[in-house]
Amino acid sequence: MTEYVEVARAESERGEVVLRRRVEERAADTLELRVNGVFVMDTRETTSEIELAGAALELVEDPRDVVVGGLGLGYTTQRVLADHRVEQVKVVEIEEALVGWMRDGTVPHGPAVLADRRVHVVNADIMVAVAEATSTYDLVLLDVDNGPGFLVYDANAGIYERAFLTSVRRILNPGGALVIWSASPAPELTAVMEEVFGNCTEQSHDVLLQERPEHYLLYLARA
């Protein structure tokens, strides 16, 4: 038997963000993040979020400056910070409440992640943040929803289109890389990344989500 206990809830102009605890008889309690009723992630199956950072860090010899689009529950940022080569991590998160829950311990591991002196959190839309960026970076990691085939917000469709990806390439240092997380295969995204960057690699990752096998994807391109 599984029970759900609401931990926190917030409303924004985009809708509803909910953090809830999943209580199961034979497993440790799990925190689950939902946006407008759509499952985003939980604290049990985090391998693909971690690998988003791990795969990106393997691509670049000297990843000093990193942008993480989408804070989520902090696992991608935490993995980036585990790399001693990284000097600065700019985390762009559109939902202010989620940042607050990470800072105040509503998400228990959150304060330790955001206390790292290398982290700078920006409460903004990633498309606006990239368009207004005046600095350049070695890595851009994007996990702002469930990929182009399963959007959390309809406006996020622009993240997977040519104009935005061209803006991302503009802020990448030579040899830098972009990596995008997706919950399903995205051949159109592959085509656009190949057009903009001249290359794109798809990595697949098998995960077990609430006892259900899933197949998540990473899309990687070098500048």
Residue frames as a rotation matrix with the C-alpha (Angstrom) as fourth column:
MET 1
0.577 0.817 0.000 0.00
0.817 -0.577 0.000 0.00
0.000 0.000 -1.000 0.00
THR 2
-0.573 -0.759 0.309 1.27
0.768 -0.629 -0.121 3.45
0.286 0.168 0.943 -0.92
GLU 3
0.532 0.693 -0.486 0.25
0.805 -0.592 0.038 6.67
-0.262 -0.411 -0.873 0.82
TYR 4
-0.216 -0.555 0.803 1.01
0.703 -0.660 -0.267 10.25
0.678 0.507 0.532 -0.15
VAL 5
0.363 0.237 -0.901 1.57
0.842 -0.498 0.208 13.08
-0.399 -0.834 -0.380 2.32
GLU 6
0.639 -0.104 0.762 1.76
0.449 -0.754 -0.480 16.64
0.625 0.648 -0.435 1.03
VAL 7
-0.016 -0.770 -0.637 4.92
0.989 -0.104 0.101 18.39
-0.144 -0.629 0.764 2.24
ALA 8
-0.486 -0.154 -0.860 4.70
0.136 -0.986 0.099 21.74
-0.863 -0.069 0.500 0.47
ARG 9
0.106 0.576 0.810 2.62
0.979 0.083 -0.187 23.48
-0.175 0.813 -0.555 -2.19
ALA 10
-0.464 -0.246 -0.851 3.00
0.150 -0.969 0.198 26.72
-0.873 -0.036 0.486 -4.10
GLU 11
0.540 0.656 0.528 1.16
0.724 -0.041 -0.689 28.59
-0.430 0.754 -0.497 -6.85
SER 12
-0.561 -0.627 -0.540 2.70
0.166 -0.725 0.669 30.71
-0.811 0.286 0.510 -9.58
GLU 13
0.012 0.574 -0.819 1.48
-0.775 -0.511 -0.370 32.19
-0.631 0.639 0.439 -12.86
ARG 14
-0.557 -0.286 -0.780 2.47
-0.756 0.564 0.332 28.88
0.345 0.774 -0.531 -14.45
GLY 15
0.306 0.744 -0.594 0.35
-0.283 0.667 0.689 26.81
0.909 -0.043 0.414 -12.11
GLU 16
0.817 0.193 0.544 0.95
-0.574 0.177 0.800 24.53
0.058 -0.965 0.255 -9.12
VAL 17
-0.148 -0.892 -0.428 4.16
-0.452 0.446 -0.773 23.07
0.880 0.079 -0.469 -7.72
VAL 18
0.761 0.491 0.425 3.79
-0.615 0.333 0.715 20.30
0.210 -0.805 0.555 -5.14
LEU 19
-0.502 -0.838 -0.216 6.28
-0.594 0.515 -0.618 18.39
0.628 -0.182 -0.756 -3.05
ARG 20
0.577 0.740 0.347 4.86
-0.784 0.381 0.490 15.26
0.230 -0.554 0.800 -1.46
ARG 21
-0.510 -0.711 0.484 6.17
-0.825 0.564 -0.040 12.27
-0.245 -0.420 -0.874 0.49
ARG 22
0.261 0.515 -0.816 5.48
-0.664 0.710 0.235 8.79
0.700 0.481 0.528 -0.86
VAL 23
-0.274 -0.262 0.925 5.14
-0.917 0.362 -0.170 6.32
-0.290 -0.895 -0.339 2.00
GLU 24
0.270 0.286 -0.919 5.42
-0.634 0.772 0.054 2.63
0.725 0.568 0.390 1.13
GLU 25
0.934 0.245 0.259 5.38
-0.354 0.550 0.757 -0.42
0.043 -0.799 0.600 3.39
ARG 26
0.735 -0.646 0.207 8.68
0.544 0.744 0.389 -1.98
-0.405 -0.173 0.898 2.32
ALA 27
0.066 -0.727 0.684 10.71
0.840 -0.329 -0.431 1.03
0.538 0.603 0.589 1.24
ALA 28
-0.590 -0.336 -0.734 12.14
0.687 -0.687 -0.238 4.22
-0.424 -0.645 0.636 2.67
ASP 29
0.475 0.787 -0.394 9.99
0.483 -0.607 -0.631 7.31
-0.736 0.109 -0.668 2.29
THR 30
-0.443 -0.564 0.697 10.50
0.886 -0.155 0.438 9.16
-0.139 0.811 0.568 -0.98
LEU 31
-0.165 0.358 -0.919 10.04
0.010 -0.931 -0.364 12.83
-0.986 -0.070 0.150 -1.83
GLU 32
-0.262 0.208 0.942 8.24
0.930 0.316 0.189 13.43
-0.258 0.926 -0.277 -5.11
LEU 33
-0.633 -0.004 -0.774 8.06
-0.067 -0.996 0.060 16.65
-0.771 0.090 0.630 -7.13
ARG 34
-0.192 0.639 0.745 5.02
0.952 0.305 -0.016 17.37
-0.237 0.707 -0.667 -9.32
VAL 35
-0.840 -0.024 -0.543 4.20
-0.077 -0.984 0.163 20.39
-0.538 0.179 0.824 -11.45
ASN 36
-0.300 0.836 -0.459 0.57
-0.948 -0.313 0.051 20.92
-0.100 0.451 0.887 -12.51
GLY 37
0.599 0.605 0.525 -0.07
-0.634 0.759 -0.152 17.29
-0.490 -0.242 0.837 -11.61
VAL 38
0.789 -0.370 -0.491 2.77
-0.263 0.518 -0.814 16.02
0.555 0.771 0.312 -13.81
PHE 39
0.823 -0.567 -0.042 5.46
0.367 0.473 0.801 13.86
-0.434 -0.675 0.597 -12.19
VAL 40
0.768 -0.632 -0.104 8.86
-0.579 -0.616 -0.534 15.55
0.274 0.470 -0.839 -12.54
MET 41
-0.167 -0.833 -0.528 11.19
-0.232 0.554 -0.800 13.50
0.958 -0.011 -0.285 -10.36
ASP 42
0.927 0.367 0.079 11.65
-0.149 0.168 0.974 11.89
0.345 -0.915 0.211 -6.96
THR 43
0.324 -0.838 0.438 14.48
-0.946 -0.290 0.146 11.22
0.005 -0.462 -0.887 -4.53
ARG 44
0.483 -0.127 0.866 14.67
-0.225 0.938 0.263 7.47
-0.846 -0.322 0.425 -5.15
GLU 45
0.400 -0.316 0.860 15.45
0.837 0.507 -0.203 7.15
-0.372 0.802 0.467 -8.87
THR 46
0.772 -0.185 -0.608 18.03
-0.166 -0.982 0.087 9.85
-0.613 0.034 -0.789 -9.56
THR 47
0.096 -0.849 0.519 20.54
0.543 0.482 0.688 8.03
-0.834 0.216 0.508 -11.76
SER 48
0.189 -0.022 0.982 19.72
0.970 -0.155 -0.190 9.85
0.156 0.988 -0.008 -15.01
GLU 49
0.969 0.133 0.209 19.79
0.093 -0.977 0.191 13.27
0.230 -0.166 -0.959 -13.33
ILE 50
0.564 -0.825 0.031 23.21
-0.142 -0.060 0.988 12.44
-0.813 -0.562 -0.151 -11.92
GLU 51
-0.023 -0.575 0.818 24.41
0.762 0.519 0.386 11.02
-0.647 0.632 0.427 -15.23
LEU 52
0.824 0.321 0.467 23.29
0.542 -0.688 -0.483 14.22
0.166 0.651 -0.741 -16.97
ALA 53
0.819 -0.572 0.031 26.11
-0.537 -0.749 0.388 15.92
-0.199 -0.335 -0.921 -15.11
GLY 54
0.276 -0.763 0.584 28.52
-0.066 0.592 0.804 12.99
-0.959 -0.260 0.113 -15.26
ALA 55
0.359 -0.087 0.929 28.27
0.864 0.407 -0.296 12.57
-0.352 0.909 0.221 -19.03
ALA 56
0.935 0.021 0.353 28.73
0.178 -0.891 -0.418 16.31
0.306 0.454 -0.837 -19.56
LEU 57
0.707 -0.695 0.129 31.76
-0.538 -0.412 0.735 16.53
-0.458 -0.589 -0.666 -17.30
GLU 58
0.228 -0.616 0.754 33.43
0.390 0.768 0.509 13.74
-0.892 0.178 0.415 -19.27
LEU 59
0.670 0.143 0.728 33.13
0.742 -0.093 -0.664 15.76
-0.028 0.985 -0.169 -22.48
VAL 60
0.797 -0.286 0.532 35.12
-0.107 -0.934 -0.341 18.79
0.595 0.215 -0.775 -21.39
GLU 61
0.053 -0.900 -0.432 38.72
0.593 0.376 -0.712 18.82
0.803 -0.219 0.554 -20.24
ASP 62
-0.871 -0.419 -0.257 38.44
0.467 -0.542 -0.699 21.93
0.154 -0.728 0.668 -18.07
PRO 63
-0.050 0.964 0.261 34.78
0.609 -0.178 0.773 22.54
0.792 0.198 -0.578 -17.06
ARG 64
-0.889 -0.402 -0.221 35.29
0.418 -0.514 -0.749 25.59
0.187 -0.758 0.625 -14.86
ASP 65
-0.760 0.629 -0.165 32.01
-0.513 -0.736 -0.442 27.39
-0.399 -0.251 0.882 -15.49
VAL 66
-0.878 0.477 0.033 28.73
0.452 0.807 0.380 25.48
0.155 0.348 -0.924 -15.68
VAL 67
-0.570 0.812 0.127 25.08
-0.818 -0.575 0.002 26.41
0.075 -0.103 0.992 -16.20
VAL 68
-0.906 0.424 0.020 22.40
0.415 0.895 -0.163 24.05
-0.087 -0.140 -0.986 -14.90
GLY 69
-0.652 0.756 0.057 18.95
-0.640 -0.589 0.494 24.81
0.407 0.286 0.868 -16.28
GLY 70
0.423 0.841 -0.336 16.43
-0.353 0.495 0.794 23.40
0.834 -0.218 0.507 -13.81
LEU 71
-0.350 -0.551 0.758 17.22
-0.902 -0.022 -0.432 22.92
0.254 -0.834 -0.489 -10.12
GLY 72
0.140 0.492 -0.859 14.79
-0.147 0.869 0.473 20.06
0.979 0.060 0.193 -9.56
LEU 73
0.987 0.155 -0.042 15.75
0.006 0.228 0.974 18.35
0.160 -0.961 0.224 -6.31
GLY 74
0.674 -0.734 0.075 19.40
-0.699 -0.602 0.387 19.24
-0.239 -0.314 -0.919 -6.74
TYR 75
0.647 -0.433 0.628 20.96
0.184 0.887 0.422 15.97
-0.740 -0.157 0.654 -7.88
THR 76
0.679 -0.429 0.596 22.43
0.655 -0.013 -0.756 17.27
0.331 0.903 0.272 -11.13
THR 77
0.637 -0.426 0.642 23.93
-0.421 -0.890 -0.173 20.29
0.645 -0.161 -0.747 -9.35
GLN 78
0.732 -0.338 0.592 25.26
-0.509 0.306 0.805 18.07
-0.453 -0.890 0.052 -6.57
ARG 79
0.663 -0.489 0.567 27.06
0.614 0.788 -0.038 15.88
-0.428 0.373 0.823 -9.10
VAL 80
0.643 -0.440 0.627 28.55
0.317 -0.592 -0.741 18.91
0.698 0.675 -0.241 -10.85
LEU 81
0.664 -0.342 0.665 29.87
-0.670 -0.668 0.325 20.21
0.332 -0.661 -0.673 -7.53
ALA 82
0.835 -0.348 0.426 31.55
-0.011 0.763 0.646 16.86
-0.550 -0.545 0.633 -6.82
ASP 83
0.575 -0.648 0.500 33.99
0.768 0.218 -0.601 17.63
0.280 0.730 0.623 -9.66
HIS 84
0.277 -0.537 -0.797 36.98
0.670 -0.486 0.560 19.56
-0.689 -0.689 0.225 -8.28
ARG 85
-0.643 -0.536 0.546 37.59
0.762 -0.384 0.521 21.20
-0.070 0.752 0.656 -11.66
VAL 86
0.140 0.825 0.547 34.34
0.751 -0.449 0.484 23.17
0.645 0.343 -0.683 -11.43
GLU 87
-0.834 -0.518 -0.188 34.75
0.530 -0.662 -0.530 26.72
0.150 -0.542 0.827 -10.15
GLN 88
-0.758 0.624 -0.190 31.28
-0.505 -0.745 -0.435 28.20
-0.413 -0.233 0.880 -10.72
VAL 89
-0.755 0.621 0.211 27.79
0.653 0.678 0.339 26.75
0.068 0.394 -0.917 -11.13
LYS 90
-0.799 0.593 -0.100 24.93
-0.584 -0.805 -0.105 29.01
-0.142 -0.025 0.990 -12.19
VAL 91
-0.774 0.615 0.152 21.62
0.600 0.789 -0.137 27.26
-0.204 -0.015 -0.979 -11.49
VAL 92
-0.844 0.533 -0.060 18.65
-0.513 -0.770 0.378 28.75
0.155 0.350 0.924 -13.32
GLU 93
-0.751 0.641 -0.160 15.28
0.660 0.716 -0.227 27.80
-0.031 -0.276 -0.961 -11.82
ILE 94
-0.609 0.567 0.554 11.97
0.045 -0.673 0.738 29.40
0.792 0.475 0.385 -12.78
GLU 95
0.459 0.855 -0.241 10.04
0.270 0.125 0.955 28.36
0.846 -0.503 -0.174 -9.65
GLU 96
-0.172 -0.531 0.830 11.04
-0.581 -0.626 -0.520 30.49
0.796 -0.571 -0.200 -6.67
ALA 97
0.611 0.492 0.621 9.23
-0.789 0.311 0.530 28.18
0.068 -0.813 0.578 -4.24
LEU 98
0.905 -0.294 -0.307 11.38
0.231 0.947 -0.224 25.24
0.356 0.132 0.925 -5.25
VAL 99
-0.072 -0.953 0.293 14.54
0.101 -0.299 -0.949 27.21
0.992 -0.039 0.118 -4.54
GLY 100
-0.031 0.144 0.989 13.11
-0.866 -0.497 0.045 28.11
0.498 -0.856 0.140 -1.14
TRP 101
0.897 0.413 0.159 12.34
-0.439 0.785 0.437 24.49
0.056 -0.462 0.885 -0.30
MET 102
0.541 -0.789 -0.291 15.89
0.485 0.575 -0.659 23.53
0.687 0.216 0.694 -1.15
ARG 103
-0.252 -0.699 0.669 17.33
-0.160 -0.651 -0.742 26.35
0.954 -0.294 0.052 0.95
ASP 104
-0.046 0.315 0.948 15.19
-0.921 -0.381 0.082 25.92
0.387 -0.869 0.308 4.07
GLY 105
-0.848 -0.418 0.325 15.52
-0.517 0.787 -0.337 22.14
-0.115 -0.454 -0.884 4.40
THR 106
0.268 0.956 0.119 12.05
-0.793 0.289 -0.536 21.17
-0.547 0.049 0.836 3.22
VAL 107
0.826 -0.282 -0.488 14.14
-0.133 0.743 -0.656 19.08
0.547 0.607 0.576 0.85
PRO 108
0.942 -0.325 -0.084 16.53
0.143 0.160 0.977 17.68
-0.304 -0.932 0.197 3.51
HIS 109
0.150 -0.959 0.240 19.70
0.884 0.239 0.402 17.59
-0.443 0.152 0.884 1.41
GLY 110
0.636 0.248 0.731 18.97
0.681 -0.625 -0.381 20.97
0.363 0.740 -0.566 -0.16
PRO 111
0.969 -0.242 -0.056 20.77
-0.183 -0.849 0.495 23.34
-0.168 -0.469 -0.867 2.23
ALA 112
0.257 -0.932 0.255 24.08
0.161 0.302 0.940 21.48
-0.953 -0.201 0.228 1.86
VAL 113
0.096 -0.185 0.978 23.87
0.976 0.210 -0.056 21.63
-0.195 0.960 0.200 -1.94
LEU 114
0.632 0.272 0.726 23.07
0.541 -0.825 -0.162 25.34
0.555 0.495 -0.669 -2.13
ALA 115
0.912 -0.332 -0.239 25.53
0.031 -0.526 0.850 26.31
-0.408 -0.783 -0.470 0.61
ASP 116
0.185 -0.885 0.427 28.47
0.905 0.323 0.278 25.50
-0.384 0.335 0.861 -1.67
ARG 117
0.037 -0.235 -0.971 30.25
0.102 -0.966 0.237 28.81
-0.994 -0.107 -0.012 -2.36
ARG 118
-0.897 -0.434 0.081 30.49
0.097 -0.014 0.995 27.94
-0.431 0.901 0.055 -6.07
VAL 119
-0.391 0.841 0.374 26.70
0.920 0.348 0.180 27.92
0.021 0.415 -0.910 -6.52
HIS 120
-0.882 0.273 -0.383 24.76
-0.222 -0.960 -0.171 30.96
-0.415 -0.066 0.908 -7.70
VAL 121
-0.437 0.813 0.384 21.01
0.812 0.540 -0.220 30.45
-0.387 0.216 -0.897 -8.06
VAL 122
-0.952 0.199 -0.232 19.09
-0.281 -0.870 0.404 32.62
-0.121 0.450 0.885 -10.54
ASN 123
-0.318 0.922 0.223 15.29
0.416 0.347 -0.841 32.69
-0.852 -0.174 -0.494 -10.33
ALA 124
-0.235 0.156 -0.959 14.47
-0.741 -0.667 0.073 33.06
-0.629 0.728 0.272 -14.03
ASP 125
0.880 0.442 0.175 13.30
-0.149 0.606 -0.782 31.40
-0.451 0.662 0.599 -17.22
ILE 126
0.095 -0.918 0.384 16.30
0.433 0.386 0.815 29.63
-0.897 0.089 0.434 -18.77
MET 127
0.232 0.013 0.973 15.46
0.969 -0.086 -0.231 31.06
0.081 0.996 -0.033 -22.21
VAL 128
0.937 0.101 0.334 15.59
0.077 -0.993 0.085 34.60
0.340 -0.054 -0.939 -20.83
ALA 129
0.705 -0.709 0.025 18.74
-0.118 -0.082 0.990 33.88
-0.700 -0.700 -0.141 -18.81
VAL 130
0.023 -0.707 0.707 20.59
0.779 0.456 0.431 32.56
-0.627 0.540 0.561 -21.86
ALA 131
0.465 0.227 0.856 19.40
0.802 -0.518 -0.299 35.40
0.376 0.825 -0.423 -24.10
GLU 132
0.930 -0.040 0.364 20.66
-0.156 -0.942 0.296 37.98
0.332 -0.332 -0.883 -21.56
ALA 133
0.717 -0.688 -0.109 23.92
0.548 0.460 0.699 36.20
-0.431 -0.561 0.707 -20.68
THR 134
0.855 -0.509 -0.100 27.08
-0.497 -0.748 -0.441 38.28
0.150 0.426 -0.892 -21.00
SER 135
-0.061 -0.869 0.492 29.47
-0.814 0.328 0.479 35.54
-0.577 -0.371 -0.727 -19.84
THR 136
0.198 0.065 -0.978 30.49
-0.746 0.657 -0.107 32.30
0.635 0.751 0.179 -21.52
TYR 137
0.376 0.100 0.921 30.50
-0.799 0.539 0.268 28.80
-0.470 -0.837 0.282 -20.08
ASP 138
-0.689 -0.702 -0.181 32.08
-0.715 0.619 0.326 25.40
-0.117 0.354 -0.928 -20.53
LEU 139
-0.884 0.459 -0.086 28.91
0.439 0.880 0.184 23.36
0.160 0.125 -0.979 -19.98
VAL 140
-0.518 0.838 0.174 25.18
-0.853 -0.521 -0.030 23.97
0.065 -0.164 0.984 -20.25
LEU 141
-0.960 0.247 -0.131 22.97
0.262 0.958 -0.117 21.24
0.096 -0.146 -0.984 -18.77
LEU 142
-0.582 0.809 0.078 19.22
-0.768 -0.578 0.276 21.38
0.268 0.101 0.958 -19.37
ASP 143
-0.747 0.481 -0.460 16.62
0.527 0.849 0.031 19.45
0.405 -0.219 -0.888 -17.39
VAL 144
-0.921 0.365 0.137 13.76
-0.390 -0.852 -0.349 21.91
-0.010 -0.374 0.927 -17.13
ASP 145
0.166 0.972 0.167 10.90
-0.950 0.203 -0.237 19.50
-0.264 -0.119 0.957 -17.79
ASN 146
0.269 -0.021 0.963 10.39
-0.131 0.990 0.058 16.00
-0.954 -0.141 0.264 -19.22
GLY 147
-0.675 -0.624 0.394 11.81
0.330 0.222 0.918 16.73
-0.660 0.749 0.056 -22.66
PRO 148
-0.847 0.276 -0.454 10.28
-0.508 -0.672 0.539 17.90
-0.156 0.688 0.709 -25.94
GLY 149
-0.648 0.608 -0.459 7.77
-0.002 0.601 0.799 15.04
0.761 0.519 -0.388 -26.05
PHE 150
0.185 0.673 -0.717 6.29
0.815 0.302 0.494 15.61
0.549 -0.676 -0.492 -22.59
LEU 151
-0.495 -0.433 0.753 6.42
0.130 -0.894 -0.429 19.29
0.859 -0.114 0.499 -21.62
VAL 152
-0.490 0.301 -0.818 5.70
0.858 0.003 -0.513 20.46
-0.152 -0.954 -0.260 -18.09
TYR 153
0.032 0.457 -0.889 4.98
0.056 -0.889 -0.455 23.97
-0.998 -0.036 -0.054 -19.42
ASP 154
0.700 0.305 0.646 3.89
0.621 0.188 -0.761 24.53
-0.354 0.934 -0.058 -23.04
ALA 155
0.919 -0.348 -0.186 6.23
-0.386 -0.889 -0.246 27.54
-0.079 0.298 -0.951 -23.27
ASN 156
0.209 -0.895 0.394 9.19
-0.398 0.290 0.870 25.19
-0.893 -0.338 -0.296 -22.79
ALA 157
0.748 0.105 0.655 8.79
0.483 0.592 -0.646 23.99
-0.455 0.799 0.392 -26.37
GLY 158
0.926 -0.377 0.019 11.11
-0.283 -0.726 -0.627 26.82
0.250 0.575 -0.779 -27.40
ILE 159
0.402 -0.813 0.422 13.98
-0.649 0.073 0.758 25.25
-0.647 -0.578 -0.498 -25.46
TYR 160
0.021 -0.350 0.937 14.25
0.289 0.899 0.329 22.50
-0.957 0.264 0.120 -28.06
GLU 161
0.845 0.372 0.384 14.10
0.476 -0.196 -0.857 24.76
-0.243 0.907 -0.343 -31.10
ARG 162
0.287 -0.812 0.508 16.80
0.870 0.000 -0.493 26.23
0.400 0.584 0.706 -33.32
ALA 163
0.431 -0.105 0.896 16.69
-0.041 -0.995 -0.096 29.83
0.901 0.005 -0.433 -32.05
PHE 164
0.861 -0.082 0.502 17.31
-0.509 -0.139 0.850 28.94
0.001 -0.987 -0.161 -28.41
LEU 165
0.751 -0.612 0.247 19.91
0.520 0.779 0.350 26.27
-0.407 -0.134 0.903 -29.16
THR 166
0.328 -0.624 0.709 21.77
0.642 -0.403 -0.652 28.82
0.693 0.669 0.268 -31.28
SER 167
0.587 -0.066 0.807 21.77
-0.480 -0.831 0.280 31.16
0.653 -0.552 -0.520 -28.27
VAL 168
0.918 -0.274 0.286 23.20
-0.096 0.546 0.832 28.36
-0.384 -0.792 0.475 -26.14
ARG 169
0.525 -0.763 0.377 25.98
0.847 0.423 -0.323 27.80
0.087 0.488 0.868 -28.63
ARG 170
0.458 -0.315 0.831 26.78
0.112 -0.907 -0.405 31.52
0.882 0.278 -0.380 -28.47
ILE 171
0.616 -0.175 0.768 27.49
-0.741 -0.460 0.490 31.34
0.267 -0.871 -0.413 -24.72
LEU 172
0.926 -0.330 0.184 29.58
0.232 0.881 0.412 28.16
-0.298 -0.339 0.892 -24.90
ASN 173
0.240 -0.932 -0.272 33.35
-0.683 -0.361 0.635 28.40
-0.690 0.034 -0.723 -24.88
PRO 174
0.196 -0.259 -0.946 35.20
-0.863 0.412 -0.292 26.61
0.465 0.874 -0.143 -27.71
GLY 175
-0.670 -0.422 -0.611 35.14
-0.183 0.891 -0.415 22.90
0.719 -0.166 -0.674 -26.89
GLY 176
-0.713 0.484 0.507 32.23
-0.621 -0.103 -0.777 23.40
-0.324 -0.869 0.374 -24.51
ALA 177
-0.894 0.390 -0.220 29.17
0.227 0.817 0.530 21.18
0.386 0.424 -0.819 -24.50
LEU 178
-0.334 0.893 0.302 25.39
-0.935 -0.354 0.010 21.15
0.116 -0.280 0.953 -24.19
VAL 179
-0.942 0.146 -0.301 23.56
0.156 0.988 -0.010 18.18
0.296 -0.056 -0.954 -22.69
ILE 180
-0.389 0.897 0.212 19.76
-0.877 -0.431 0.213 17.87
0.283 -0.103 0.954 -22.59
TRP 181
-0.902 0.176 0.394 17.68
-0.074 0.836 -0.544 15.37
-0.425 -0.520 -0.741 -20.59
SER 182
-0.370 0.834 -0.410 14.57
-0.871 -0.158 0.465 13.80
0.323 0.529 0.785 -22.11
ALA 183
-0.230 0.385 0.894 12.06
-0.625 0.646 -0.439 11.24
-0.746 -0.660 0.092 -20.91
SER 184
0.582 0.459 0.671 11.50
0.230 0.699 -0.678 9.90
-0.780 0.548 0.301 -24.42
PRO 185
-0.302 -0.716 0.629 13.33
0.841 0.111 0.530 9.64
-0.449 0.689 0.569 -27.77
ALA 186
0.515 0.409 -0.753 13.54
0.119 -0.904 -0.410 13.00
-0.849 0.122 -0.515 -29.53
PRO 187
0.017 -0.546 0.837 14.67
0.924 0.328 0.196 12.59
-0.382 0.770 0.511 -33.15
GLU 188
0.672 0.261 0.693 13.62
0.562 -0.789 -0.248 16.15
0.482 0.556 -0.677 -34.04
LEU 189
0.914 -0.404 -0.036 15.82
-0.241 -0.612 0.753 17.49
-0.326 -0.680 -0.657 -31.23
THR 190
0.211 -0.857 0.470 18.71
0.494 0.509 0.705 15.40
-0.843 0.084 0.531 -32.55
ALA 191
0.230 -0.061 0.971 18.26
0.966 -0.103 -0.236 16.93
0.115 0.993 0.035 -35.99
VAL 192
0.901 0.146 0.409 18.18
0.132 -0.989 0.063 20.50
0.414 -0.003 -0.910 -34.68
MET 193
0.727 -0.686 0.015 21.24
-0.166 -0.154 0.974 19.97
-0.666 -0.711 -0.226 -32.47
GLU 194
0.075 -0.694 0.716 23.13
0.784 0.485 0.388 18.50
-0.616 0.532 0.581 -35.42
GLU 195
0.497 0.187 0.847 22.13
0.755 -0.575 -0.316 21.54
0.428 0.797 -0.427 -37.48
VAL 196
0.955 -0.049 0.292 23.23
-0.166 -0.906 0.389 24.04
0.246 -0.420 -0.874 -34.83
PHE 197
0.567 -0.748 0.345 26.32
-0.526 -0.006 0.851 22.28
-0.634 -0.664 -0.397 -33.46
GLY 198
0.137 -0.498 -0.856 27.30
-0.927 0.240 -0.288 20.02
0.349 0.833 -0.429 -36.34
ASN 199
-0.693 -0.344 -0.634 27.05
-0.120 0.922 -0.368 16.98
0.711 -0.179 -0.680 -34.04
CYS 200
0.068 0.669 0.740 24.74
-0.981 -0.091 0.173 15.24
0.183 -0.738 0.650 -31.57
THR 201
-0.760 -0.308 -0.572 25.05
-0.188 0.947 -0.261 12.01
0.622 -0.091 -0.778 -29.60
GLU 202
0.332 0.903 0.273 22.14
-0.717 0.053 0.695 10.19
0.613 -0.426 0.666 -27.99
GLN 203
-0.850 -0.517 -0.096 22.75
-0.308 0.638 -0.706 8.24
0.426 -0.571 -0.702 -24.77
SER 204
0.227 0.956 -0.187 20.09
-0.357 0.261 0.897 5.93
0.906 -0.137 0.400 -23.36
HIS 205
-0.831 -0.429 0.353 19.69
-0.461 0.176 -0.870 5.05
0.311 -0.886 -0.344 -19.68
ASP 206
-0.078 0.785 -0.614 17.46
0.194 0.616 0.763 2.33
0.978 -0.060 -0.200 -18.27
VAL 207
-0.809 -0.106 0.578 15.89
-0.503 -0.383 -0.775 3.23
0.303 -0.918 0.257 -14.93
LEU 208
-0.480 0.690 -0.542 13.36
0.692 0.678 0.250 1.70
0.539 -0.255 -0.803 -12.56
LEU 209
-0.821 0.268 0.504 10.73
-0.389 -0.909 -0.150 4.27
0.418 -0.319 0.850 -11.61
GLN 210
-0.211 0.742 0.637 8.33
-0.920 0.068 -0.385 3.09
-0.329 -0.667 0.668 -8.89
GLU 211
-0.253 -0.041 0.967 8.98
-0.103 0.995 0.015 -0.55
-0.962 -0.096 -0.256 -9.91
ARG 212
0.804 0.536 0.257 8.28
0.231 0.117 -0.966 0.33
-0.548 0.836 -0.030 -13.55
PRO 213
-0.191 -0.930 0.313 11.10
0.761 0.061 0.646 0.13
-0.620 0.362 0.696 -16.13
GLU 214
0.861 0.365 -0.355 11.64
0.092 -0.797 -0.597 3.39
-0.500 0.481 -0.720 -18.01
HIS 215
0.124 -0.781 0.612 14.05
0.981 0.187 0.040 4.48
-0.146 0.595 0.790 -20.70
TYR 216
0.775 0.111 -0.623 15.50
0.178 -0.983 0.046 8.01
-0.607 -0.147 -0.781 -20.40
LEU 217
0.502 -0.536 0.678 17.72
0.828 0.072 -0.556 9.83
0.249 0.841 0.480 -22.90
LEU 218
0.284 -0.490 -0.824 20.55
0.216 -0.805 0.553 12.36
-0.934 -0.335 -0.123 -22.88
TYR 219
0.773 -0.062 0.632 21.38
0.621 -0.129 -0.773 14.43
0.130 0.990 -0.061 -25.97
LEU 220
0.348 -0.788 -0.507 24.95
0.391 -0.370 0.843 15.73
-0.852 -0.492 0.179 -26.12
ALA 221
0.787 -0.164 0.594 26.58
0.539 -0.285 -0.793 18.23
0.300 0.944 -0.136 -28.49
ARG 222
0.005 -0.878 -0.479 30.03
0.836 -0.259 0.484 19.83
-0.549 -0.403 0.732 -28.58
ALA 223
0.844 0.208 -0.494 30.62
-0.008 -0.917 -0.399 23.45
-0.536 0.341 -0.772 -29.53
